[in-house]
Every structure is written in C-alpha cells, then in structure tokens.
Amino acid sequence: MPKMKTKSSAKKRFSFTASGRIKMKPAGMRHGMRKRSQSMKRKARKIGLIAKPDEKVLKPMMPYQRKG
C-alpha cells in the first residue's frame, strides 16, 4: 500500500491540539496591516479551533500529523 500524501496547504495553515482538535489562526494577518482596524488586529491574534463538521474534511488531508 503506498503512503498517503499530506496536503501542503493544510499542513501550513492548521495544527493539532493534544486532544486531537484542529487549531487555526484567523485570516487577514499576513499583510496590509495599515488598513485593518486596531480591534480587528487584536481579535485576529487569538488562535481558534475548527468546528467539528470541518474537522471531518481536514483530518483526511493530514493523515500522519499527531492526533492526540
């Protein structure tokens, strides 16, 4: 059986918690900070968790990452 490939886009954007949930950073913090409001930049610093239904889509994309 050949090895399964990890989606590079998912590997760069998401990581797993110790319990197996998926962590993500909010969008909009890469560039163009001048036009963002201060409150938006403050809110986007926080790390969020992916919703359960979305985890079902993302977990097969990262088969060999740690799953808790």
PQR file of N, CA, C, O and H, with PARSE charges and radii, in Angstrom:
ATOM      1  N   MET A   1       0.839  -1.186   0.000 -0.4000 1.5000
ATOM      2  CA  MET A   1       0.000   0.000   0.000 -0.0000 2.0000
ATOM      3  C   MET A   1       0.884   1.250   0.000  0.5500 1.7000
ATOM      4  O   MET A   1       1.733   1.381   0.882 -0.5500 1.4000
ATOM      5  N   PRO A   2       0.721   2.164  -0.945 -0.5600 1.5000
ATOM      6  CA  PRO A   2       1.560   3.366  -0.957  0.2800 2.0000
ATOM      7  C   PRO A   2       1.186   4.328   0.174  0.5500 1.7000
ATOM      8  O   PRO A   2       0.079   4.297   0.712 -0.5500 1.4000
ATOM      9  N   LYS A   3       2.152   5.177   0.506 -0.4000 1.5000
ATOM     10  CA  LYS A   3       1.896   6.170   1.545 -0.0000 2.0000
ATOM     11  C   LYS A   3       0.900   7.208   1.051  0.5500 1.7000
ATOM     12  O   LYS A   3       0.849   7.531  -0.136 -0.5500 1.4000
ATOM     13  H   LYS A   3       3.051   5.202   0.069  0.4000 1.0000
ATOM     14  N   MET A   4       0.102   7.730   1.997 -0.4000 1.5000
ATOM     15  CA  MET A   4      -0.830   8.803   1.660 -0.0000 2.0000
ATOM     16  C   MET A   4      -0.090  10.126   1.760  0.5500 1.7000
ATOM     17  O   MET A   4       0.809  10.277   2.588 -0.5500 1.4000
ATOM     18  H   MET A   4       0.144   7.468   2.961  0.4000 1.0000
ATOM     19  N   LYS A   5      -0.463  11.084   0.922 -0.4000 1.5000
ATOM     20  CA  LYS A   5       0.195  12.386   0.946 -0.0000 2.0000
ATOM     21  C   LYS A   5      -0.575  13.361   1.829  0.5500 1.7000
ATOM     22  O   LYS A   5      -1.804  13.342   1.888 -0.5500 1.4000
ATOM     23  H   LYS A   5      -1.193  10.962   0.250  0.4000 1.0000
ATOM     24  N   THR A   6       0.183  14.210   2.510 -0.4000 1.5000
ATOM     25  CA  THR A   6      -0.392  15.296   3.297 -0.0000 2.0000
ATOM     26  C   THR A   6      -0.580  16.497   2.384  0.5500 1.7000
ATOM     27  O   THR A   6       0.318  16.843   1.616 -0.5500 1.4000
ATOM     28  H   THR A   6       1.182  14.225   2.461  0.4000 1.0000
ATOM     29  N   LYS A   7      -1.753  17.138   2.464 -0.4000 1.5000
ATOM     30  CA  LYS A   7      -1.987  18.358   1.682 -0.0000 2.0000
ATOM     31  C   LYS A   7      -1.102  19.466   2.234  0.5500 1.7000
ATOM     32  O   LYS A   7      -1.187  19.803   3.416 -0.5500 1.4000
ATOM     33  H   LYS A   7      -2.482  16.857   3.087  0.4000 1.0000
ATOM     34  N   SER A   8      -0.256  20.033   1.384 -0.4000 1.5000
ATOM     35  CA  SER A   8       0.679  21.062   1.841 -0.0000 2.0000
ATOM     36  C   SER A   8      -0.048  22.296   2.365  0.5500 1.7000
ATOM     37  O   SER A   8       0.392  22.913   3.335 -0.5500 1.4000
ATOM     38  H   SER A   8      -0.187  19.760   0.425  0.4000 1.0000
ATOM     39  N   SER A   9      -1.163  22.657   1.724 -0.4000 1.5000
ATOM     40  CA  SER A   9      -1.896  23.845   2.172 -0.0000 2.0000
ATOM     41  C   SER A   9      -2.446  23.645   3.582  0.5500 1.7000
ATOM     42  O   SER A   9      -2.426  24.577   4.386 -0.5500 1.4000
ATOM     43  H   SER A   9      -1.520  22.155   0.936  0.4000 1.0000
ATOM     44  N   ALA A  10      -2.931  22.459   3.892 -0.4000 1.5000
ATOM     45  CA  ALA A  10      -3.469  22.183   5.227 -0.0000 2.0000
ATOM     46  C   ALA A  10      -2.356  22.124   6.264  0.5500 1.7000
ATOM     47  O   ALA A  10      -2.518  22.606   7.385 -0.5500 1.4000
ATOM     48  H   ALA A  10      -2.948  21.702   3.239  0.4000 1.0000
ATOM     49  N   LYS A  11      -1.236  21.539   5.891 -0.4000 1.5000
ATOM     50  CA  LYS A  11      -0.116  21.408   6.816 -0.0000 2.0000
ATOM     51  C   LYS A  11       0.413  22.777   7.235  0.5500 1.7000
ATOM     52  O   LYS A  11       0.855  22.949   8.371 -0.5500 1.4000
ATOM     53  H   LYS A  11      -1.104  21.148   4.980  0.4000 1.0000
ATOM     54  N   LYS A  12       0.371  23.760   6.315 -0.4000 1.5000
ATOM     55  CA  LYS A  12       0.881  25.093   6.615 -0.0000 2.0000
ATOM     56  C   LYS A  12      -0.087  25.916   7.462  0.5500 1.7000
ATOM     57  O   LYS A  12       0.342  26.791   8.214 -0.5500 1.4000
ATOM     58  H   LYS A  12       0.012  23.620   5.392  0.4000 1.0000
ATOM     59  N   ARG A  13      -1.380  25.647   7.350 -0.4000 1.5000
ATOM     60  CA  ARG A  13      -2.381  26.513   7.983 -0.0000 2.0000
ATOM     61  C   ARG A  13      -2.959  25.978   9.283  0.5500 1.7000
ATOM     62  O   ARG A  13      -3.476  26.753  10.088 -0.5500 1.4000
ATOM     63  H   ARG A  13      -1.729  24.936   6.739  0.4000 1.0000
ATOM     64  N   PHE A  14      -2.882  24.670   9.507 -0.4000 1.5000
ATOM     65  CA  PHE A  14      -3.542  24.074  10.663 -0.0000 2.0000
ATOM     66  C   PHE A  14      -2.571  23.210  11.442  0.5500 1.7000
ATOM     67  O   PHE A  14      -1.594  22.698  10.895 -0.5500 1.4000
ATOM     68  H   PHE A  14      -2.462  24.041   8.854  0.4000 1.0000
ATOM     69  N   SER A  15      -2.855  23.053  12.747 -0.4000 1.5000
ATOM     70  CA  SER A  15      -2.087  22.134  13.575 -0.0000 2.0000
ATOM     71  C   SER A  15      -3.045  21.500  14.579  0.5500 1.7000
ATOM     72  O   SER A  15      -4.166  21.972  14.768 -0.5500 1.4000
ATOM     73  H   SER A  15      -3.648  23.470  13.191  0.4000 1.0000
ATOM     74  N   PHE A  16      -2.594  20.436  15.211 -0.4000 1.5000
ATOM     75  CA  PHE A  16      -3.439  19.694  16.137 -0.0000 2.0000
ATOM     76  C   PHE A  16      -3.154  20.073  17.580  0.5500 1.7000
ATOM     77  O   PHE A  16      -2.022  20.402  17.936 -0.5500 1.4000
ATOM     78  H   PHE A  16      -1.683  20.053  15.058  0.4000 1.0000
ATOM     79  N   THR A  17      -4.192  20.023  18.410 -0.4000 1.5000
ATOM     80  CA  THR A  17      -4.019  20.181  19.851 -0.0000 2.0000
ATOM     81  C   THR A  17      -3.673  18.812  20.421  0.5500 1.7000
ATOM     82  O   THR A  17      -3.690  17.816  19.697 -0.5500 1.4000
ATOM     83  H   THR A  17      -5.111  19.756  18.121  0.4000 1.0000
ATOM     84  N   ALA A  18      -3.363  18.756  21.699 -0.4000 1.5000
ATOM     85  CA  ALA A  18      -3.017  17.484  22.328 -0.0000 2.0000
ATOM     86  C   ALA A  18      -4.206  16.524  22.349  0.5500 1.7000
ATOM     87  O   ALA A  18      -4.025  15.307  22.328 -0.5500 1.4000
ATOM     88  H   ALA A  18      -3.349  19.565  22.287  0.4000 1.0000
ATOM     89  N   SER A  19      -5.421  17.075  22.392 -0.4000 1.5000
ATOM     90  CA  SER A  19      -6.603  16.211  22.429 -0.0000 2.0000
ATOM     91  C   SER A  19      -7.099  15.826  21.044  0.5500 1.7000
ATOM     92  O   SER A  19      -8.063  15.070  20.924 -0.5500 1.4000
ATOM     93  H   SER A  19      -5.567  18.064  22.410  0.4000 1.0000
ATOM     94  N   GLY A  20      -6.445  16.345  19.975 -0.4000 1.5000
ATOM     95  CA  GLY A  20      -6.825  15.950  18.630 -0.0000 2.0000
ATOM     96  C   GLY A  20      -7.678  16.944  17.873  0.5500 1.7000
ATOM     97  O   GLY A  20      -8.009  16.705  16.712 -0.5500 1.4000
ATOM     98  H   GLY A  20      -5.662  16.959  20.073  0.4000 1.0000
ATOM     99  N   ARG A  21      -8.048  18.066  18.504 -0.4000 1.5000
ATOM    100  CA  ARG A  21      -8.793  19.101  17.784 -0.0000 2.0000
ATOM    101  C   ARG A  21      -7.836  19.835  16.852  0.5500 1.7000
ATOM    102  O   ARG A  21      -6.619  19.706  16.985 -0.5500 1.4000
ATOM    103  H   ARG A  21      -7.779  18.260  19.447  0.4000 1.0000
ATOM    104  N   ILE A  22      -8.380  20.605  15.906 -0.4000 1.5000
ATOM    105  CA  ILE A  22      -7.547  21.314  14.940 -0.0000 2.0000
ATOM    106  C   ILE A  22      -7.532  22.809  15.261  0.5500 1.7000
ATOM    107  O   ILE A  22      -8.583  23.434  15.401 -0.5500 1.4000
ATOM    108  H   ILE A  22      -9.368  20.710  15.797  0.4000 1.0000
ATOM    109  N   LYS A  23      -6.313  23.379  15.378 -0.4000 1.5000
ATOM    110  CA  LYS A  23      -6.137  24.799  15.661 -0.0000 2.0000
ATOM    111  C   LYS A  23      -5.934  25.549  14.357  0.5500 1.7000
ATOM    112  O   LYS A  23      -5.393  25.008  13.392 -0.5500 1.4000
ATOM    113  H   LYS A  23      -5.459  22.871  15.265  0.4000 1.0000
ATOM    114  N   MET A  24      -6.382  26.828  14.338 -0.4000 1.5000
ATOM    115  CA  MET A  24      -6.157  27.678  13.174 -0.0000 2.0000
ATOM    116  C   MET A  24      -6.002  29.122  13.622  0.5500 1.7000
ATOM    117  O   MET A  24      -6.511  29.529  14.667 -0.5500 1.4000
ATOM    118  H   MET A  24      -6.821  27.268  15.121  0.4000 1.0000
ATOM    119  N   LYS A  25      -5.285  29.887  12.806 -0.4000 1.5000
ATOM    120  CA  LYS A  25      -5.183  31.326  13.035 -0.0000 2.0000
ATOM    121  C   LYS A  25      -6.188  32.018  12.142  0.5500 1.7000
ATOM    122  O   LYS A  25      -6.373  31.590  11.003 -0.5500 1.4000
ATOM    123  H   LYS A  25      -4.871  29.557  11.957  0.4000 1.0000
ATOM    124  N   PRO A  26      -6.846  33.066  12.605 -0.5600 1.5000
ATOM    125  CA  PRO A  26      -7.810  33.771  11.772  0.2800 2.0000
ATOM    126  C   PRO A  26      -7.158  34.390  10.535  0.5500 1.7000
ATOM    127  O   PRO A  26      -5.957  34.658  10.528 -0.5500 1.4000
ATOM    128  N   ALA A  27      -7.937  34.610   9.517 -0.4000 1.5000
ATOM    129  CA  ALA A  27      -7.437  35.182   8.267 -0.0000 2.0000
ATOM    130  C   ALA A  27      -7.189  36.676   8.423  0.5500 1.7000
ATOM    131  O   ALA A  27      -7.688  37.307   9.355 -0.5500 1.4000
ATOM    132  H   ALA A  27      -8.913  34.392   9.522  0.4000 1.0000
ATOM    133  N   GLY A  28      -6.412  37.229   7.500 -0.4000 1.5000
ATOM    134  CA  GLY A  28      -6.254  38.670   7.424 -0.0000 2.0000
ATOM    135  C   GLY A  28      -5.081  39.248   8.177  0.5500 1.7000
ATOM    136  O   GLY A  28      -5.051  40.456   8.413 -0.5500 1.4000
ATOM    137  H   GLY A  28      -6.007  36.716   6.743  0.4000 1.0000
ATOM    138  N   MET A  29      -4.104  38.431   8.567 -0.4000 1.5000
ATOM    139  CA  MET A  29      -2.973  38.967   9.326 -0.0000 2.0000
ATOM    140  C   MET A  29      -1.649  38.822   8.589  0.5500 1.7000
ATOM    141  O   MET A  29      -0.591  38.889   9.215 -0.5500 1.4000
ATOM    142  H   MET A  29      -4.128  37.450   8.374  0.4000 1.0000
ATOM    143  N   ARG A  30      -1.682  38.625   7.282 -0.4000 1.5000
ATOM    144  CA  ARG A  30      -0.440  38.427   6.538 -0.0000 2.0000
ATOM    145  C   ARG A  30       0.177  39.754   6.091  0.5500 1.7000
ATOM    146  O   ARG A  30       1.380  39.956   6.258 -0.5500 1.4000
ATOM    147  H   ARG A  30      -2.541  38.571   6.774  0.4000 1.0000
ATOM    148  N   HIS A  31      -0.614  40.645   5.534 -0.4000 1.5000
ATOM    149  CA  HIS A  31      -0.097  41.920   5.042 -0.0000 2.0000
ATOM    150  C   HIS A  31      -1.243  42.920   5.035  0.5500 1.7000
ATOM    151  O   HIS A  31      -2.392  42.558   5.292 -0.5500 1.4000
ATOM    152  H   HIS A  31      -1.591  40.481   5.398  0.4000 1.0000
ATOM    153  N   GLY A  32      -0.924  44.207   4.733 -0.4000 1.5000
ATOM    154  CA  GLY A  32      -1.956  45.246   4.693 -0.0000 2.0000
ATOM    155  C   GLY A  32      -2.476  45.621   6.064  0.5500 1.7000
ATOM    156  O   GLY A  32      -3.675  45.832   6.247 -0.5500 1.4000
ATOM    157  H   GLY A  32       0.009  44.501   4.524  0.4000 1.0000
ATOM    158  N   MET A  33      -1.562  45.705   7.035 -0.4000 1.5000
ATOM    159  CA  MET A  33      -1.986  45.983   8.408 -0.0000 2.0000
ATOM    160  C   MET A  33      -2.480  47.413   8.597  0.5500 1.7000
ATOM    161  O   MET A  33      -3.265  47.678   9.508 -0.5500 1.4000
ATOM    162  H   MET A  33      -0.588  45.533   6.886  0.4000 1.0000
ATOM    163  N   ARG A  34      -2.032  48.335   7.750 -0.4000 1.5000
ATOM    164  CA  ARG A  34      -2.440  49.731   7.937 -0.0000 2.0000
ATOM    165  C   ARG A  34      -3.935  49.925   7.773  0.5500 1.7000
ATOM    166  O   ARG A  34      -4.543  50.727   8.482 -0.5500 1.4000
ATOM    167  H   ARG A  34      -1.395  48.119   7.010  0.4000 1.0000
ATOM    168  N   LYS A  35      -4.529  49.196   6.844 -0.4000 1.5000
ATOM    169  CA  LYS A  35      -5.957  49.390   6.591 -0.0000 2.0000
ATOM    170  C   LYS A  35      -6.847  48.624   7.564  0.5500 1.7000
ATOM    171  O   LYS A  35      -8.057  48.848   7.587 -0.5500 1.4000
ATOM    172  H   LYS A  35      -4.035  48.544   6.268  0.4000 1.0000
ATOM    173  N   ARG A  36      -6.283  47.734   8.362 -0.4000 1.5000
ATOM    174  CA  ARG A  36      -7.072  46.980   9.341 -0.0000 2.0000
ATOM    175  C   ARG A  36      -7.274  47.826  10.596  0.5500 1.7000
ATOM    176  O   ARG A  36      -6.386  48.577  11.001 -0.5500 1.4000
ATOM    177  H   ARG A  36      -5.300  47.552   8.344  0.4000 1.0000
ATOM    178  N   SER A  37      -8.435  47.698  11.196 -0.4000 1.5000
ATOM    179  CA  SER A  37      -8.672  48.433  12.435 -0.0000 2.0000
ATOM    180  C   SER A  37      -7.889  47.768  13.567  0.5500 1.7000
ATOM    181  O   SER A  37      -7.540  46.590  13.489 -0.5500 1.4000
ATOM    182  H   SER A  37      -9.156  47.088  10.868  0.4000 1.0000
ATOM    183  N   GLN A  38      -7.625  48.530  14.597 -0.4000 1.5000
ATOM    184  CA  GLN A  38      -6.858  48.001  15.725 -0.0000 2.0000
ATOM    185  C   GLN A  38      -7.607  46.859  16.399  0.5500 1.7000
ATOM    186  O   GLN A  38      -6.996  45.885  16.836 -0.5500 1.4000
ATOM    187  H   GLN A  38      -7.908  49.487  14.660  0.4000 1.0000
ATOM    188  N   SER A  39      -8.927  46.978  16.484 -0.4000 1.5000
ATOM    189  CA  SER A  39      -9.707  45.920  17.136 -0.0000 2.0000
ATOM    190  C   SER A  39      -9.679  44.633  16.316  0.5500 1.7000
ATOM    191  O   SER A  39      -9.660  43.539  16.880 -0.5500 1.4000
ATOM    192  H   SER A  39      -9.424  47.770  16.129  0.4000 1.0000
ATOM    193  N   MET A  40      -9.676  44.756  14.980 -0.4000 1.5000
ATOM    194  CA  MET A  40      -9.613  43.567  14.137 -0.0000 2.0000
ATOM    195  C   MET A  40      -8.272  42.858  14.311  0.5500 1.7000
ATOM    196  O   MET A  40      -8.218  41.631  14.385 -0.5500 1.4000
ATOM    197  H   MET A  40      -9.691  45.644  14.521  0.4000 1.0000
ATOM    198  N   LYS A  41      -7.192  43.637  14.376 -0.4000 1.5000
ATOM    199  CA  LYS A  41      -5.864  43.048  14.558 -0.0000 2.0000
ATOM    200  C   LYS A  41      -5.753  42.359  15.915  0.5500 1.7000
ATOM    201  O   LYS A  41      -5.119  41.311  16.038 -0.5500 1.4000
ATOM    202  H   LYS A  41      -7.237  44.634  14.316  0.4000 1.0000
ATOM    203  N   ARG A  42      -6.370  42.951  16.921 -0.4000 1.5000
ATOM    204  CA  ARG A  42      -6.346  42.362  18.258 -0.0000 2.0000
ATOM    205  C   ARG A  42      -7.107  41.047  18.285  0.5500 1.7000
ATOM    206  O   ARG A  42      -6.640  40.071  18.872 -0.5500 1.4000
ATOM    207  H   ARG A  42      -6.886  43.802  16.821  0.4000 1.0000
ATOM    208  N   LYS A  43      -8.285  41.013  17.649 -0.4000 1.5000
ATOM    209  CA  LYS A  43      -9.096  39.794  17.621 -0.0000 2.0000
ATOM    210  C   LYS A  43      -8.433  38.687  16.819  0.5500 1.7000
ATOM    211  O   LYS A  43      -8.587  37.508  17.138 -0.5500 1.4000
ATOM    212  H   LYS A  43      -8.664  41.806  17.172  0.4000 1.0000
ATOM    213  N   ALA A  44      -7.691  39.061  15.770 -0.4000 1.5000
ATOM    214  CA  ALA A  44      -7.083  38.071  14.889 -0.0000 2.0000
ATOM    215  C   ALA A  44      -5.822  37.450  15.481  0.5500 1.7000
ATOM    216  O   ALA A  44      -5.271  36.516  14.897 -0.5500 1.4000
ATOM    217  H   ALA A  44      -7.566  40.019  15.511  0.4000 1.0000
ATOM    218  N   ARG A  45      -5.351  37.944  16.624 -0.4000 1.5000
ATOM    219  CA  ARG A  45      -4.182  37.342  17.264 -0.0000 2.0000
ATOM    220  C   ARG A  45      -4.527  36.007  17.915  0.5500 1.7000
ATOM    221  O   ARG A  45      -3.666  35.139  18.065 -0.5500 1.4000
ATOM    222  H   ARG A  45      -5.798  38.702  17.099  0.4000 1.0000
ATOM    223  N   LYS A  46      -5.775  35.852  18.293 -0.4000 1.5000
ATOM    224  CA  LYS A  46      -6.183  34.661  19.030 -0.0000 2.0000
ATOM    225  C   LYS A  46      -6.198  33.436  18.123  0.5500 1.7000
ATOM    226  O   LYS A  46      -6.513  33.524  16.936 -0.5500 1.4000
ATOM    227  H   LYS A  46      -6.474  36.556  18.171  0.4000 1.0000
ATOM    228  N   ILE A  47      -5.855  32.312  18.700 -0.4000 1.5000
ATOM    229  CA  ILE A  47      -5.881  31.060  17.954 -0.0000 2.0000
ATOM    230  C   ILE A  47      -7.233  30.410  18.201  0.5500 1.7000
ATOM    231  O   ILE A  47      -7.678  30.280  19.341 -0.5500 1.4000
ATOM    232  H   ILE A  47      -5.598  32.241  19.664  0.4000 1.0000
ATOM    233  N   GLY A  48      -7.879  30.005  17.113 -0.4000 1.5000
ATOM    234  CA  GLY A  48      -9.204  29.407  17.230 -0.0000 2.0000
ATOM    235  C   GLY A  48      -9.178  27.918  16.959  0.5500 1.7000
ATOM    236  O   GLY A  48      -8.168  27.369  16.519 -0.5500 1.4000
ATOM    237  H   GLY A  48      -7.517  30.111  16.187  0.4000 1.0000
ATOM    238  N   LEU A  49     -10.297  27.274  17.227 -0.4000 1.5000
ATOM    239  CA  LEU A  49     -10.460  25.852  16.929 -0.0000 2.0000
ATOM    240  C   LEU A  49     -11.450  25.699  15.788  0.5500 1.7000
ATOM    241  O   LEU A  49     -12.428  26.439  15.690 -0.5500 1.4000
ATOM    242  H   LEU A  49     -11.118  27.721  17.584  0.4000 1.0000
ATOM    243  N   ILE A  50     -11.181  24.735  14.935 -0.4000 1.5000
ATOM    244  CA  ILE A  50     -12.061  24.443  13.803 -0.0000 2.0000
ATOM    245  C   ILE A  50     -13.326  23.760  14.327  0.5500 1.7000
ATOM    246  O   ILE A  50     -13.264  22.996  15.290 -0.5500 1.4000
ATOM    247  H   ILE A  50     -10.386  24.134  15.015  0.4000 1.0000
ATOM    248  N   ALA A  51     -14.456  24.029  13.706 -0.4000 1.5000
ATOM    249  CA  ALA A  51     -15.718  23.396  14.090 -0.0000 2.0000
ATOM    250  C   ALA A  51     -15.665  21.895  13.792  0.5500 1.7000
ATOM    251  O   ALA A  51     -14.944  21.465  12.892 -0.5500 1.4000
ATOM    252  H   ALA A  51     -14.506  24.650  12.924  0.4000 1.0000
ATOM    253  N   LYS A  52     -16.416  21.114  14.537 -0.4000 1.5000
ATOM    254  CA  LYS A  52     -16.419  19.649  14.392 -0.0000 2.0000
ATOM    255  C   LYS A  52     -16.721  19.191  12.966  0.5500 1.7000
ATOM    256  O   LYS A  52     -16.017  18.315  12.465 -0.5500 1.4000
ATOM    257  H   LYS A  52     -17.001  21.464  15.268  0.4000 1.0000
ATOM    258  N   PRO A  53     -17.747  19.747  12.278 -0.5600 1.5000
ATOM    259  CA  PRO A  53     -18.011  19.285  10.906  0.2800 2.0000
ATOM    260  C   PRO A  53     -16.853  19.561   9.945  0.5500 1.7000
ATOM    261  O   PRO A  53     -16.613  18.786   9.020 -0.5500 1.4000
ATOM    262  N   ASP A  54     -16.130  20.678  10.168 -0.4000 1.5000
ATOM    263  CA  ASP A  54     -14.993  20.992   9.308 -0.0000 2.0000
ATOM    264  C   ASP A  54     -13.801  20.082   9.592  0.5500 1.7000
ATOM    265  O   ASP A  54     -12.977  19.849   8.707 -0.5500 1.4000
ATOM    266  H   ASP A  54     -16.325  21.308  10.919  0.4000 1.0000
ATOM    267  N   GLU A  55     -13.701  19.564  10.819 -0.4000 1.5000
ATOM    268  CA  GLU A  55     -12.621  18.635  11.155 -0.0000 2.0000
ATOM    269  C   GLU A  55     -12.721  17.365  10.327  0.5500 1.7000
ATOM    270  O   GLU A  55     -11.701  16.778   9.966 -0.5500 1.4000
ATOM    271  H   GLU A  55     -14.370  19.753  11.538  0.4000 1.0000
ATOM    272  N   LYS A  56     -13.938  16.936  10.023 -0.4000 1.5000
ATOM    273  CA  LYS A  56     -14.120  15.725   9.219 -0.0000 2.0000
ATOM    274  C   LYS A  56     -13.531  15.895   7.828  0.5500 1.7000
ATOM    275  O   LYS A  56     -13.090  14.921   7.218 -0.5500 1.4000
ATOM    276  H   LYS A  56     -14.767  17.412  10.316  0.4000 1.0000
ATOM    277  N   VAL A  57     -13.520  17.118   7.321 -0.4000 1.5000
ATOM    278  CA  VAL A  57     -12.962  17.396   5.997 -0.0000 2.0000
ATOM    279  C   VAL A  57     -11.439  17.503   6.082  0.5500 1.7000
ATOM    280  O   VAL A  57     -10.733  17.028   5.192 -0.5500 1.4000
ATOM    281  H   VAL A  57     -13.879  17.909   7.816  0.4000 1.0000
ATOM    282  N   LEU A  58     -10.927  18.131   7.160 -0.4000 1.5000
ATOM    283  CA  LEU A  58      -9.497  18.413   7.259 -0.0000 2.0000
ATOM    284  C   LEU A  58      -8.651  17.235   7.723  0.5500 1.7000
ATOM    285  O   LEU A  58      -7.505  17.106   7.293 -0.5500 1.4000
ATOM    286  H   LEU A  58     -11.500  18.516   7.883  0.4000 1.0000
ATOM    287  N   LYS A  59      -9.178  16.373   8.587 -0.4000 1.5000
ATOM    288  CA  LYS A  59      -8.361  15.288   9.125 -0.0000 2.0000
ATOM    289  C   LYS A  59      -7.844  14.329   8.054  0.5500 1.7000
ATOM    290  O   LYS A  59      -6.697  13.894   8.154 -0.5500 1.4000
ATOM    291  H   LYS A  59     -10.109  16.477   8.937  0.4000 1.0000
ATOM    292  N   PRO A  60      -8.636  13.975   7.025 -0.5600 1.5000
ATOM    293  CA  PRO A  60      -8.065  13.128   5.969  0.2800 2.0000
ATOM    294  C   PRO A  60      -6.964  13.813   5.157  0.5500 1.7000
ATOM    295  O   PRO A  60      -6.155  13.134   4.525 -0.5500 1.4000
ATOM    296  N   MET A  61      -6.924  15.139   5.166 -0.4000 1.5000
ATOM    297  CA  MET A  61      -5.882  15.852   4.427 -0.0000 2.0000
ATOM    298  C   MET A  61      -4.530  15.772   5.132  0.5500 1.7000
ATOM    299  O   MET A  61      -3.490  15.972   4.503 -0.5500 1.4000
ATOM    300  H   MET A  61      -7.581  15.690   5.680  0.4000 1.0000
ATOM    301  N   MET A  62      -4.538  15.477   6.445 -0.4000 1.5000
ATOM    302  CA  MET A  62      -3.302  15.403   7.222 -0.0000 2.0000
ATOM    303  C   MET A  62      -3.223  14.048   7.920  0.5500 1.7000
ATOM    304  O   MET A  62      -3.386  13.982   9.139 -0.5500 1.4000
ATOM    305  H   MET A  62      -5.382  15.315   6.955  0.4000 1.0000
ATOM    306  N   PRO A  63      -2.976  12.962   7.178 -0.5600 1.5000
ATOM    307  CA  PRO A  63      -3.081  11.630   7.756  0.2800 2.0000
ATOM    308  C   PRO A  63      -2.007  11.287   8.786  0.5500 1.7000
ATOM    309  O   PRO A  63      -2.264  10.477   9.676 -0.5500 1.4000
ATOM    310  N   TYR A  64      -0.820  11.871   8.695 -0.4000 1.5000
ATOM    311  CA  TYR A  64       0.264  11.471   9.575 -0.0000 2.0000
ATOM    312  C   TYR A  64       0.568  12.471  10.670  0.5500 1.7000
ATOM    313  O   TYR A  64       1.520  12.273  11.425 -0.5500 1.4000
ATOM    314  H   TYR A  64      -0.611  12.529   7.972  0.4000 1.0000
ATOM    315  N   GLN A  65      -0.208  13.541  10.786 -0.4000 1.5000
ATOM    316  CA  GLN A  65       0.024  14.510  11.850 -0.0000 2.0000
ATOM    317  C   GLN A  65      -0.467  13.905  13.159  0.5500 1.7000
ATOM    318  O   GLN A  65      -1.276  12.977  13.164 -0.5500 1.4000
ATOM    319  H   GLN A  65      -0.982  13.702  10.173  0.4000 1.0000
ATOM    320  N   ARG A  66       0.028  14.439  14.260 -0.4000 1.5000
ATOM    321  CA  ARG A  66      -0.334  13.910  15.566 -0.0000 2.0000
ATOM    322  C   ARG A  66      -1.810  14.166  15.851  0.5500 1.7000
ATOM    323  O   ARG A  66      -2.305  15.277  15.660 -0.5500 1.4000
ATOM    324  H   ARG A  66       0.685  15.193  14.256  0.4000 1.0000
ATOM    325  N   LYS A  67      -2.502  13.136  16.305 -0.4000 1.5000
ATOM    326  CA  LYS A  67      -3.945  13.261  16.555 -0.0000 2.0000
ATOM    327  C   LYS A  67      -4.326  13.033  18.003  0.5500 1.7000
ATOM    328  O   LYS A  67      -5.477  12.702  18.289 -0.5500 1.4000
ATOM    329  H   LYS A  67      -2.100  12.233  16.460  0.4000 1.0000
ATOM    330  N   GLY A  68      -3.394  13.200  18.920 -0.4000 1.5000
ATOM    331  CA  GLY A  68      -3.697  13.138  20.334 -0.0000 2.0000
ATOM    332  C   GLY A  68      -3.917  11.811  20.935  0.5500 1.7000
ATOM    333  O   GLY A  68      -4.178  11.712  22.134 -0.5500 1.4000
ATOM    334  H   GLY A  68      -2.459  13.468  18.688  0.4000 1.0000
TER
END
